[in-house]
Amino acid sequence: MNLVLSAGSWFAEFWASFIEHMKEAFKIGDIGEEISHGILQVQNFFKIGDQQVVLTDATIATWVSLILFIGLLIVLSSKLKIVPDTKQTVLELIVELIISSAMGFGLNRKQAERIMPMIGTFGVVILATNLIAWFKISPPSKNIAFPVALALVGMTYVIGVSISMVGVKGFWNSLINPMPALLPFKILDYIIKPVSLSLRLFGNVFGAFVFMEFISILVPVVVPGICGLWFDLVDAAIQAVVFAYLMMSYIGEIVEAANEAEEIKKEKMKEKEAAKQLKAANS
């Protein structure tokens, strides 16, 4: 009898405590203050000699996510076989997908294979740094400096690798093709592209982060996990694919425009040569 009463007393205390904790979990406080706390950057400082260096949460999250993701890729790509197993097949399919996508933008096989490692690297960086939000760590892309840096490095690579493929003359021809009057607009385009790349990445990640913070405050038990499957996992992959896709399209635009300008030049030379031959035959 005493055992039954003791068990009943324990269950009553447990149930009362459980109800109290549930009320606390669903309690809605100052939403604005909590979201502001979630989106603010955490900054620490350390000194190298007399120089003070800023270390933000975005920097730490970037290095942690990349070290973990690169470690995973090393494990997946180790012990490659002549007859590929499942993991090797998946990796080979991803590599081939990047190459075929690049070829779809007008690059030949050799050019596509050349840009594949760098395009894949951008995709890995964005995917890894966005996936870290799944572990309730603020993604670096919600700090505007991170997507801006990615966009600037990306556009520098686009211009550099395009010049190495078509030459300085070919790159210049891509700027004045199909008419020299478009040169100012082509230059403006190279200013707008990194802005577009950075704001697209920042806007999507920042918006998803704020939305997940809002959901976690209002309904902290089940809904955040369900929404996180999309905003933390699927959206992370989408942003990586879009960024890589746009970079390949920018390179393809330059190469195609340069090749088109070269073809037009050859056609004009053939027409002039044919006109000379006709004139010589008539005389």
Backbone as CSV, one residue per row, in Angstrom:
resi,resn,N_x,N_y,N_z,CA_x,CA_y,CA_z,C_x,C_y,C_z
1,MET,0.834,-1.208,0.000,0.000,0.000,0.000,0.867,1.256,0.000
2,ASN,1.905,1.249,0.838,2.814,2.388,0.903,3.547,2.590,-0.429
3,LEU,3.858,1.429,-1.085,4.536,1.492,-2.375,3.653,2.159,-3.419
4,VAL,2.341,1.820,-3.396,1.385,2.418,-4.341,1.264,3.913,-4.105
5,LEU,1.172,4.310,-2.819,1.052,5.735,-2.490,2.310,6.494,-2.894
6,SER,3.479,5.857,-2.684,4.745,6.488,-3.051,4.839,6.685,-4.559
7,ALA,4.421,5.653,-5.317,4.446,5.750,-6.777,3.474,6.811,-7.259
8,GLY,2.294,6.862,-6.622,1.299,7.865,-7.011,1.781,9.269,-6.721
9,SER,2.449,9.445,-5.582,2.982,10.762,-5.212,4.081,11.189,-6.185
10,TRP,4.939,10.215,-6.554,6.022,10.526,-7.503,5.456,10.924,-8.856
11,PHE,4.408,10.188,-9.320,3.816,10.479,-10.620,3.154,11.857,-10.623
12,ALA,2.498,12.200,-9.504,1.845,13.506,-9.404,2.875,14.634,-9.467
13,GLU,4.008,14.451,-8.752,5.058,15.460,-8.795,5.678,15.562,-10.191
14,PHE,5.870,14.378,-10.815,6.428,14.362,-12.160,5.504,15.086,-13.139
15,TRP,4.208,14.796,-13.071,3.237,15.392,-13.988,3.149,16.911,-13.788
16,ALA,3.172,17.354,-12.550,3.128,18.792,-12.266,4.373,19.489,-12.809
17,SER,5.523,18.845,-12.640,6.768,19.410,-13.162,6.762,19.436,-14.687
18,PHE,6.226,18.365,-15.288,6.148,18.292,-16.749,5.269,19.403,-17.311
19,ILE,4.115,19.620,-16.689,3.196,20.679,-17.127,3.852,22.047,-16.996
20,GLU,4.595,22.241,-15.920,5.269,23.522,-15.683,6.326,23.791,-16.757
21,HIS,7.071,22.749,-17.095,8.094,22.900,-18.135,7.471,23.147,-19.502
22,MET,6.348,22.494,-19.810,5.666,22.711,-21.080,5.145,24.138,-21.179
23,LYS,4.602,24.647,-20.084,4.133,26.035,-20.083,5.286,26.996,-20.338
24,GLU,6.428,26.693,-19.730,7.603,27.550,-19.906,8.107,27.490,-21.353
25,ALA,8.041,26.274,-21.945,8.508,26.109,-23.327,7.648,26.868,-24.314
26,PHE,6.327,26.885,-24.053,5.401,27.546,-24.970,5.155,29.007,-24.605
27,LYS,5.809,29.480,-23.572,5.633,30.868,-23.164,6.268,31.790,-24.193
28,ILE,5.508,32.762,-24.668,5.988,33.708,-25.671,6.434,34.977,-24.966
29,GLY,7.730,35.275,-25.078,8.265,36.474,-24.451,8.337,37.621,-25.444
30,ASP,9.388,38.400,-25.340,9.610,39.509,-26.257,10.223,38.957,-27.544
31,ILE,9.368,38.720,-28.550,9.816,38.072,-29.782,10.890,38.902,-30.481
32,GLY,10.662,40.235,-30.535,11.625,41.099,-31.203,12.996,41.030,-30.568
33,GLU,13.029,41.026,-29.250,14.303,40.983,-28.532,15.008,39.651,-28.750
34,GLU,14.241,38.557,-28.740,14.846,37.238,-28.905,15.381,37.048,-30.313
35,ILE,14.636,37.527,-31.330,15.112,37.418,-32.711,16.338,38.305,-32.915
36,SER,16.308,39.509,-32.337,17.464,40.402,-32.444,18.704,39.758,-31.836
37,HIS,18.509,39.082,-30.703,19.630,38.391,-30.060,20.158,37.274,-30.961
38,GLY,19.246,36.637,-31.702,19.654,35.537,-32.569,20.408,35.984,-33.809
39,ILE,20.077,37.173,-34.337,20.691,37.606,-35.594,21.915,38.481,-35.395
40,LEU,22.135,38.988,-34.180,23.311,39.822,-33.950,24.582,38.988,-34.033
41,GLN,25.636,39.607,-34.573,26.909,38.919,-34.700,27.651,38.926,-33.362
42,VAL,28.212,37.779,-33.030,29.026,37.672,-31.829,30.468,37.984,-32.212
43,GLN,31.074,38.946,-31.548,32.433,39.353,-31.881,33.360,39.203,-30.676
44,ASN,34.518,38.636,-30.926,35.580,38.573,-29.929,36.847,39.162,-30.542
45,PHE,37.746,39.575,-29.718,38.970,40.199,-30.197,40.172,39.500,-29.576
46,PHE,41.230,39.345,-30.377,42.501,38.868,-29.836,43.619,39.633,-30.538
47,LYS,44.779,39.633,-29.936,45.880,40.441,-30.439,47.002,39.569,-30.992
48,ILE,47.538,40.005,-32.137,48.752,39.428,-32.700,49.782,40.547,-32.670
49,GLY,50.606,40.552,-31.667,51.501,41.682,-31.452,50.705,42.893,-30.996
50,ASP,50.837,43.973,-31.746,50.066,45.183,-31.447,48.785,45.268,-32.262
51,GLN,48.580,44.307,-33.156,47.420,44.328,-34.047,46.234,43.616,-33.397
52,GLN,45.094,44.305,-33.359,43.878,43.700,-32.812,43.065,43.067,-33.927
53,VAL,42.735,41.800,-33.789,42.032,41.036,-34.826,40.641,40.685,-34.326
54,VAL,39.650,40.858,-35.217,38.262,40.544,-34.881,37.971,39.093,-35.248
55,LEU,37.367,38.373,-34.334,36.967,36.980,-34.578,35.461,36.888,-34.331
56,THR,34.688,36.683,-35.411,33.233,36.643,-35.296,32.741,35.203,-35.247
57,ASP,31.463,35.052,-34.883,30.872,33.718,-34.868,30.808,33.138,-36.274
58,ALA,30.695,34.011,-37.298,30.663,33.535,-38.679,31.985,32.887,-39.059
59,THR,33.095,33.465,-38.595,34.416,32.900,-38.883,34.563,31.519,-38.255
60,ILE,34.168,31.422,-36.994,34.279,30.138,-36.287,33.377,29.086,-36.934
61,ALA,32.133,29.469,-37.230,31.180,28.527,-37.844,31.677,28.077,-39.212
62,THR,32.299,28.991,-39.963,32.826,28.635,-41.283,33.903,27.574,-41.179
63,TRP,34.868,27.786,-40.305,35.962,26.830,-40.164,35.481,25.491,-39.617
64,VAL,34.595,25.519,-38.644,34.079,24.271,-38.073,33.329,23.465,-39.123
65,SER,32.428,24.128,-39.850,31.618,23.431,-40.852,32.481,22.884,-41.984
66,LEU,33.477,23.661,-42.423,34.329,23.210,-43.524,35.227,22.050,-43.105
67,ILE,35.778,22.115,-41.896,36.627,21.019,-41.421,35.836,19.715,-41.339
68,LEU,34.610,19.794,-40.804,33.773,18.600,-40.684,33.365,18.070,-42.059
69,PHE,32.965,18.984,-42.953,32.470,18.556,-44.265,33.609,18.020,-45.127
70,ILE,34.772,18.670,-45.069,35.920,18.183,-45.835,36.361,16.814,-45.314
71,GLY,36.311,16.650,-43.990,36.617,15.341,-43.419,35.676,14.270,-43.943
72,LEU,34.384,14.614,-44.051,33.406,13.673,-44.587,33.710,13.337,-46.041
73,LEU,34.072,14.352,-46.833,34.390,14.122,-48.245,35.638,13.247,-48.398
74,ILE,36.617,13.450,-47.524,37.824,12.625,-47.579,37.481,11.164,-47.305
75,VAL,36.621,10.941,-46.324,36.195,9.572,-46.009,35.443,8.961,-47.194
76,LEU,34.544,9.742,-47.794,33.747,9.222,-48.906,34.583,8.953,-50.155
77,SER,35.643,9.751,-50.356,36.439,9.614,-51.583,37.659,8.711,-51.400
78,SER,37.841,8.153,-50.208,38.985,7.268,-49.979,38.701,5.878,-50.543
79,LYS,39.776,5.167,-50.830,39.696,3.784,-51.320,38.829,3.678,-52.577
80,LEU,39.202,4.474,-53.595,38.483,4.413,-54.869,38.772,3.082,-55.562
81,LYS,37.754,2.543,-56.238,37.856,1.227,-56.863,37.586,1.323,-58.363
82,ILE,38.104,0.342,-59.083,37.829,0.272,-60.528,36.341,0.039,-60.752
83,VAL,35.778,-0.890,-59.974,34.326,-1.100,-59.995,33.750,-0.320,-58.816
84,PRO,33.141,0.846,-59.078,32.731,1.740,-57.981,31.621,1.154,-57.128
85,ASP,31.726,1.459,-55.822,30.638,1.101,-54.919,29.632,2.245,-54.896
86,THR,28.670,2.201,-53.973,27.586,3.189,-53.967,28.096,4.604,-53.738
87,LYS,28.942,4.801,-52.724,29.422,6.158,-52.410,30.272,6.723,-53.544
88,GLN,31.114,5.865,-54.156,31.939,6.323,-55.267,31.083,6.666,-56.482
89,THR,30.052,5.875,-56.692,29.139,6.145,-57.812,28.440,7.487,-57.647
90,VAL,28.002,7.774,-56.418,27.329,9.051,-56.148,28.270,10.222,-56.405
91,LEU,29.510,10.126,-55.910,30.490,11.196,-56.123,30.793,11.390,-57.604
92,GLU,30.932,10.288,-58.335,31.210,10.384,-59.767,30.035,11.001,-60.521
93,LEU,28.826,10.692,-60.085,27.646,11.275,-60.716,27.594,12.795,-60.482
94,ILE,27.969,13.225,-59.271,27.982,14.656,-58.964,29.020,15.375,-59.818
95,VAL,30.212,14.781,-59.931,31.268,15.377,-60.761,30.820,15.457,-62.212
96,GLU,30.237,14.384,-62.715,29.782,14.362,-64.109,28.641,15.341,-64.333
97,LEU,27.803,15.532,-63.316,26.706,16.486,-63.431,27.236,17.906,-63.567
98,ILE,28.260,18.244,-62.779,28.859,19.579,-62.878,29.475,19.786,-64.261
99,ILE,30.189,18.761,-64.752,30.837,18.870,-66.065,29.805,19.018,-67.173
100,SER,28.761,18.193,-67.160,27.735,18.257,-68.198,26.962,19.576,-68.141
101,SER,26.745,20.090,-66.923,26.063,21.381,-66.783,26.909,22.498,-67.378
102,ALA,28.229,22.457,-67.118,29.125,23.464,-67.686,29.153,23.380,-69.207
103,MET,29.139,22.170,-69.732,29.114,21.999,-71.193,27.812,22.520,-71.787
104,GLY,26.747,22.482,-70.993,25.473,23.016,-71.452,25.498,24.528,-71.620
105,PHE,26.497,25.194,-71.020,26.630,26.642,-71.162,27.615,27.032,-72.260
106,GLY,27.999,26.072,-73.090,28.839,26.389,-74.245,30.300,26.051,-74.076
107,LEU,30.693,25.436,-72.976,32.089,25.046,-72.796,32.321,23.667,-73.398
108,ASN,33.542,23.441,-73.883,33.859,22.093,-74.331,34.241,21.221,-73.140
109,ARG,34.479,19.946,-73.399,34.733,19.002,-72.300,35.972,19.396,-71.496
110,LYS,37.024,19.800,-72.177,38.267,20.163,-71.496,38.066,21.386,-70.605
111,GLN,37.344,22.385,-71.110,37.079,23.585,-70.322,36.191,23.278,-69.121
112,ALA,35.193,22.422,-69.334,34.287,22.052,-68.243,35.032,21.309,-67.140
113,GLU,35.926,20.401,-67.529,36.717,19.664,-66.535,37.664,20.598,-65.789
114,ARG,38.089,21.652,-66.454,39.016,22.605,-65.826,38.343,23.403,-64.709
115,ILE,37.102,23.827,-64.914,36.432,24.657,-63.912,35.704,23.829,-62.854
116,MET,35.559,22.519,-63.103,34.785,21.681,-62.190,35.279,21.724,-60.743
117,PRO,36.611,21.612,-60.485,37.057,21.630,-59.074,36.695,22.920,-58.337
118,MET,36.861,24.072,-59.004,36.569,25.346,-58.342,35.069,25.521,-58.145
119,ILE,34.273,25.166,-59.146,32.822,25.261,-59.013,32.337,24.339,-57.895
120,GLY,32.899,23.130,-57.843,32.550,22.199,-56.780,32.947,22.722,-55.407
121,THR,34.079,23.427,-55.344,34.531,23.991,-54.074,33.558,25.042,-53.558
122,PHE,33.101,25.928,-54.444,32.110,26.926,-54.040,30.836,26.250,-53.536
123,GLY,30.414,25.204,-54.250,29.221,24.484,-53.827,29.387,23.847,-52.462
124,VAL,30.561,23.242,-52.214,30.831,22.597,-50.925,30.848,23.625,-49.799
125,VAL,31.499,24.775,-50.040,31.584,25.818,-49.007,30.197,26.307,-48.616
126,ILE,29.375,26.606,-49.607,28.033,27.127,-49.322,27.164,26.065,-48.667
127,LEU,27.229,24.837,-49.171,26.432,23.747,-48.595,26.834,23.480,-47.149
128,ALA,28.126,23.378,-46.885,28.602,23.063,-45.533,28.250,24.168,-44.548
129,THR,28.470,25.422,-44.935,28.215,26.534,-44.005,26.725,26.758,-43.771
130,ASN,25.891,26.352,-44.721,24.439,26.475,-44.508,23.875,25.294,-43.722
131,LEU,24.437,24.112,-43.928,23.951,22.926,-43.215,24.197,23.006,-41.715
132,ILE,25.161,23.833,-41.315,25.482,23.922,-39.895,24.314,24.487,-39.083
133,ALA,23.385,25.165,-39.766,22.196,25.689,-39.080,21.337,24.554,-38.522
134,TRP,21.445,23.357,-39.092,20.700,22.197,-38.601,21.064,21.869,-37.156
135,PHE,22.304,22.237,-36.759,22.782,21.971,-35.401,22.618,23.193,-34.503
136,LYS,21.706,24.090,-34.895,21.378,25.289,-34.112,22.575,26.235,-33.968
137,ILE,23.439,26.234,-34.982,24.554,27.172,-35.046,24.257,28.174,-36.152
138,SER,24.429,29.446,-35.873,24.103,30.475,-36.855,24.931,30.288,-38.120
139,PRO,24.291,30.206,-39.299,25.041,30.044,-40.547,25.819,31.307,-40.882
140,PRO,27.048,31.185,-41.374,27.870,32.364,-41.699,27.230,33.293,-42.720
141,SER,26.388,32.754,-43.598,25.802,33.572,-44.658,24.828,34.623,-44.143
142,LYS,24.441,34.539,-42.867,23.580,35.596,-42.341,24.384,36.839,-41.980
143,ASN,25.704,36.717,-42.025,26.605,37.863,-41.924,26.897,38.314,-43.350
144,ILE,26.475,39.513,-43.730,26.560,39.974,-45.117,27.982,39.934,-45.656
145,ALA,28.988,40.019,-44.771,30.382,39.999,-45.228,30.733,38.663,-45.886
146,PHE,30.125,37.575,-45.430,30.449,36.248,-45.959,29.978,36.086,-47.405
147,PRO,28.691,36.321,-47.722,28.272,36.198,-49.124,28.927,37.227,-50.039
148,VAL,29.227,38.427,-49.527,29.918,39.429,-50.349,31.316,38.930,-50.713
149,ALA,32.019,38.373,-49.732,33.361,37.834,-49.995,33.296,36.687,-51.002
150,LEU,32.322,35.799,-50.847,32.157,34.696,-51.799,31.894,35.206,-53.208
151,ALA,31.017,36.213,-53.317,30.664,36.753,-54.628,31.860,37.425,-55.290
152,LEU,32.646,38.177,-54.527,33.810,38.864,-55.092,34.869,37.859,-55.542
153,VAL,35.120,36.853,-54.710,36.082,35.808,-55.099,35.558,35.049,-56.321
154,GLY,34.254,34.768,-56.320,33.652,34.045,-57.442,33.764,34.800,-58.753
155,MET,33.454,36.098,-58.742,33.523,36.886,-59.971,34.966,37.081,-60.423
156,THR,35.902,37.194,-59.464,37.317,37.274,-59.831,37.747,36.003,-60.542
157,TYR,37.280,34.865,-60.025,37.598,33.589,-60.664,36.960,33.505,-62.055
158,VAL,35.702,33.920,-62.168,34.999,33.877,-63.461,35.782,34.658,-64.516
159,ILE,36.185,35.876,-64.184,36.908,36.707,-65.145,38.285,36.117,-65.443
160,GLY,38.993,35.679,-64.382,40.336,35.141,-64.572,40.358,33.876,-65.414
161,VAL,39.482,32.915,-65.112,39.487,31.658,-65.862,38.959,31.862,-67.280
162,SER,38.050,32.820,-67.464,37.546,33.101,-68.813,38.645,33.699,-69.694
163,ILE,39.430,34.615,-69.123,40.540,35.200,-69.880,41.562,34.133,-70.237
164,SER,41.817,33.206,-69.304,42.779,32.139,-69.598,42.275,31.210,-70.703
165,MET,40.945,31.133,-70.879,40.373,30.273,-71.916,40.323,30.947,-73.273
166,VAL,39.919,32.217,-73.300,39.710,32.897,-74.592,40.738,33.993,-74.861
167,GLY,41.599,34.284,-73.869,42.595,35.325,-74.043,42.028,36.711,-73.750
168,VAL,42.934,37.672,-73.584,42.517,39.045,-73.295,41.712,39.601,-74.461
169,LYS,42.149,39.317,-75.673,41.441,39.801,-76.853,40.035,39.201,-76.930
170,GLY,39.935,37.911,-76.642,38.625,37.267,-76.667,37.702,37.827,-75.606
171,PHE,38.262,38.121,-74.422,37.443,38.716,-73.356,36.966,40.106,-73.762
172,TRP,37.858,40.884,-74.385,37.460,42.210,-74.868,36.355,42.101,-75.916
173,ASN,36.492,41.120,-76.810,35.463,40.915,-77.839,34.112,40.548,-77.224
174,SER,34.159,39.818,-76.097,32.902,39.462,-75.430,32.218,40.694,-74.849
175,LEU,33.020,41.731,-74.526,32.453,42.959,-73.971,31.813,43.834,-75.047
176,ILE,32.341,43.769,-76.263,31.827,44.641,-77.330,30.953,43.875,-78.325
177,ASN,30.675,42.617,-78.024,29.807,41.818,-78.896,28.354,41.917,-78.411
178,PRO,27.357,42.160,-79.262,27.419,42.252,-80.721,27.715,43.655,-81.266
179,MET,27.780,44.678,-80.387,28.110,46.026,-80.865,28.863,46.777,-79.779
180,PRO,29.834,47.616,-80.172,30.642,48.351,-79.180,29.823,49.253,-78.263
181,ALA,28.653,49.691,-78.700,27.824,50.587,-77.893,27.362,49.923,-76.587
182,LEU,27.437,48.589,-76.535,26.997,47.872,-75.331,28.080,47.789,-74.265
183,LEU,29.289,48.301,-74.542,30.393,48.193,-73.603,30.063,48.738,-72.210
184,PRO,29.482,49.946,-72.069,29.164,50.444,-70.715,28.203,49.534,-69.959
185,PHE,27.247,48.940,-70.687,26.272,48.059,-70.041,26.921,46.732,-69.634
186,LYS,27.871,46.251,-70.455,28.575,45.021,-70.099,29.423,45.237,-68.845
187,ILE,30.076,46.406,-68.749,30.866,46.721,-67.560,29.959,46.833,-66.336
188,LEU,28.814,47.492,-66.510,27.851,47.606,-65.411,27.363,46.228,-64.972
189,ASP,27.247,45.325,-65.935,26.798,43.965,-65.628,27.761,43.271,-64.682
190,TYR,29.064,43.533,-64.838,30.063,42.911,-63.972,30.084,43.532,-62.580
191,ILE,29.458,44.679,-62.424,29.287,45.274,-61.099,28.033,44.717,-60.431
192,ILE,26.990,44.512,-61.242,25.713,44.032,-60.711,25.786,42.556,-60.325
193,LYS,26.521,41.757,-61.086,26.547,40.309,-60.848,27.009,39.927,-59.440
194,PRO,28.126,40.444,-58.926,28.505,40.075,-57.558,27.520,40.576,-56.511
195,VAL,26.908,41.742,-56.782,25.880,42.253,-55.861,24.690,41.291,-55.832
196,SER,24.284,40.842,-57.018,23.161,39.908,-57.120,23.475,38.583,-56.446
197,LEU,24.689,38.053,-56.672,25.088,36.783,-56.059,25.070,36.869,-54.535
198,SER,25.644,37.945,-54.002,25.752,38.071,-52.553,24.400,38.314,-51.897
199,LEU,23.581,39.186,-52.495,22.285,39.496,-51.893,21.328,38.309,-51.983
200,ARG,21.431,37.535,-53.054,20.563,36.356,-53.181,20.881,35.356,-52.069
201,LEU,22.161,35.085,-51.870,22.569,34.132,-50.834,22.240,34.670,-49.446
202,PHE,22.581,35.926,-49.201,22.321,36.530,-47.894,20.827,36.574,-47.588
203,GLY,20.029,37.019,-48.562,18.587,37.154,-48.348,17.915,35.842,-48.021
204,ASN,18.266,34.794,-48.765,17.643,33.488,-48.532,18.041,32.905,-47.184
205,VAL,19.321,32.950,-46.859,19.790,32.361,-45.605,19.318,33.187,-44.404
206,PHE,19.427,34.510,-44.515,19.005,35.373,-43.422,17.504,35.245,-43.167
207,GLY,16.726,35.227,-44.263,15.277,35.080,-44.120,14.898,33.752,-43.490
208,ALA,15.561,32.672,-43.925,15.276,31.353,-43.352,15.669,31.304,-41.885
209,PHE,16.793,31.949,-41.529,17.248,31.954,-40.140,16.256,32.694,-39.242
210,VAL,15.808,33.869,-39.685,14.849,34.641,-38.894,13.532,33.883,-38.759
211,PHE,13.095,33.242,-39.843,11.840,32.481,-39.805,11.949,31.317,-38.811
212,MET,13.086,30.607,-38.832,13.264,29.482,-37.919,13.346,29.965,-36.471
213,GLU,13.968,31.130,-36.241,14.002,31.701,-34.891,12.585,32.026,-34.424
214,PHE,11.788,32.583,-35.327,10.409,32.952,-35.011,9.580,31.713,-34.672
215,ILE,9.733,30.660,-35.499,9.005,29.411,-35.262,9.436,28.772,-33.942
216,SER,10.741,28.794,-33.669,11.254,28.193,-32.438,10.727,28.901,-31.199
217,ILE,10.458,30.200,-31.312,9.921,30.956,-30.186,8.442,30.663,-29.989
218,LEU,7.692,30.628,-31.107,6.239,30.435,-31.010,5.864,28.986,-30.724
219,VAL,6.460,28.052,-31.492,6.119,26.627,-31.339,7.428,25.850,-31.208
220,PRO,7.995,25.775,-30.035,9.363,25.270,-29.876,9.538,23.761,-29.875
221,VAL,8.470,22.975,-29.981,8.615,21.533,-29.771,8.752,20.752,-31.079
222,VAL,7.709,20.721,-31.915,7.699,19.836,-33.084,7.940,20.591,-34.391
223,VAL,7.261,21.712,-34.570,7.275,22.419,-35.850,8.670,22.831,-36.300
224,PRO,9.569,23.335,-35.419,10.905,23.712,-35.887,11.663,22.576,-36.549
225,GLY,11.504,21.362,-36.027,12.184,20.221,-36.629,11.675,19.927,-38.023
226,ILE,10.350,20.043,-38.218,9.760,19.792,-39.536,10.176,20.882,-40.521
227,CYS,10.069,22.152,-40.107,10.458,23.267,-40.979,11.953,23.233,-41.269
228,GLY,12.737,22.775,-40.285,14.177,22.724,-40.475,14.595,21.775,-41.581
229,LEU,13.786,20.741,-41.850,14.098,19.824,-42.944,14.167,20.564,-44.265
230,TRP,13.329,21.600,-44.409,13.361,22.396,-45.635,14.373,23.529,-45.541
231,PHE,14.223,24.389,-44.532,15.019,25.616,-44.472,16.480,25.353,-44.142
232,ASP,16.789,24.293,-43.400,18.170,24.028,-43.041,18.846,23.036,-43.988
233,LEU,18.096,22.100,-44.530,18.690,21.059,-45.360,18.473,21.309,-46.848
234,VAL,17.213,21.328,-47.276,16.901,21.477,-48.700,17.337,22.849,-49.209
235,ASP,17.012,23.898,-48.453,17.373,25.241,-48.896,18.888,25.418,-48.959
236,ALA,19.621,24.760,-48.060,21.086,24.820,-48.101,21.620,24.257,-49.410
237,ALA,21.065,23.117,-49.831,21.485,22.510,-51.095,21.093,23.383,-52.282
238,ILE,19.897,23.970,-52.230,19.432,24.820,-53.329,20.348,26.025,-53.509
239,GLN,20.727,26.676,-52.403,21.592,27.854,-52.495,22.960,27.493,-53.068
240,ALA,23.488,26.330,-52.702,24.778,25.894,-53.244,24.676,25.636,-54.742
241,VAL,23.603,24.981,-55.169,23.402,24.673,-56.583,23.214,25.952,-57.393
242,VAL,22.413,26.884,-56.888,22.146,28.133,-57.614,23.428,28.945,-57.791
243,PHE,24.223,29.061,-56.731,25.469,29.834,-56.807,26.413,29.216,-57.836
244,ALA,26.596,27.895,-57.769,27.477,27.208,-58.713,26.936,27.310,-60.134
245,TYR,25.622,27.169,-60.286,24.971,27.243,-61.593,25.193,28.613,-62.238
246,LEU,25.039,29.674,-61.462,25.209,31.027,-61.987,26.663,31.286,-62.381
247,MET,27.600,30.792,-61.580,29.010,30.978,-61.935,29.342,30.291,-63.257
248,MET,28.824,29.080,-63.455,29.058,28.389,-64.727,28.427,29.148,-65.881
249,SER,27.248,29.724,-65.649,26.573,30.475,-66.717,27.357,31.732,-67.072
250,TYR,27.967,32.392,-66.076,28.764,33.599,-66.349,29.988,33.256,-67.195
251,ILE,30.650,32.155,-66.853,31.815,31.726,-67.642,31.375,31.357,-69.053
252,GLY,30.259,30.643,-69.153,29.748,30.253,-70.466,29.386,31.449,-71.327
253,GLU,28.824,32.490,-70.724,28.475,33.704,-71.464,29.704,34.327,-72.106
254,ILE,30.784,34.428,-71.331,32.009,35.042,-71.843,32.611,34.202,-72.965
255,VAL,32.719,32.892,-72.742,33.317,32.011,-73.744,32.488,32.000,-75.016
256,GLU,31.170,31.908,-74.880,30.308,31.891,-76.061,30.375,33.202,-76.824
257,ALA,30.360,34.333,-76.100,30.435,35.638,-76.757,31.765,35.809,-77.475
258,ALA,32.859,35.348,-76.854,34.177,35.445,-77.485,34.243,34.562,-78.734
259,ASN,33.713,33.342,-78.635,33.700,32.445,-79.798,32.823,32.988,-80.917
260,GLU,31.686,33.576,-80.529,30.788,34.155,-81.531,31.458,35.326,-82.245
261,ALA,32.164,36.168,-81.490,32.872,37.296,-82.094,33.967,36.807,-83.036
262,GLU,34.644,35.727,-82.646,35.687,35.157,-83.505,35.095,34.583,-84.784
263,GLU,33.942,33.932,-84.671,33.268,33.386,-85.850,32.827,34.495,-86.803
264,ILE,32.295,35.573,-86.234,31.874,36.720,-87.065,33.076,37.311,-87.797
265,LYS,34.206,37.415,-87.087,35.416,37.951,-87.696,35.883,37.066,-88.852
266,LYS,35.828,35.743,-88.652,36.226,34.818,-89.717,35.296,34.912,-90.912
267,GLU,33.989,35.047,-90.645,33.024,35.171,-91.728,33.276,36.429,-92.552
268,LYS,33.589,37.525,-91.864,33.867,38.786,-92.566,35.129,38.673,-93.415
269,MET,36.137,37.975,-92.876,37.370,37.782,-93.646,37.115,36.929,-94.878
270,LYS,36.259,35.905,-94.730,35.916,35.072,-95.885,35.164,35.870,-96.939
271,GLU,34.244,36.746,-96.477,33.485,37.578,-97.412,34.407,38.539,-98.157
272,LYS,35.370,39.124,-97.430,36.318,40.032,-98.083,37.179,39.294,-99.096
273,GLU,37.622,38.079,-98.711,38.447,37.280,-99.613,37.670,36.877,-100.862
274,ALA,36.382,36.524,-100.651,35.543,36.163,-101.794,35.311,37.368,-102.685
275,ALA,35.121,38.547,-102.089,34.919,39.777,-102.877,36.158,40.110,-103.693
276,LYS,37.346,39.912,-103.105,38.588,40.177,-103.826,38.748,39.232,-105.016
277,GLN,38.430,37.944,-104.755,38.549,36.966,-105.843,37.576,37.262,-106.975
278,LEU,36.341,37.687,-106.605,35.352,38.027,-107.631,35.789,39.245,-108.431
279,LYS,36.365,40.236,-107.752,36.825,41.446,-108.409,37.988,41.144,-109.355
280,ALA,38.873,40.241,-108.878,40.016,39.853,-109.720,39.546,39.092,-110.949
281,ALA,38.517,38.232,-110.763,38.004,37.455,-111.910,37.311,38.359,-112.910
282,ASN,36.586,39.375,-112.469,35.871,40.286,-113.372,36.825,41.189,-114.126
283,SER,37.971,41.490,-113.483,38.926,42.374,-114.162,39.806,41.555,-115.122
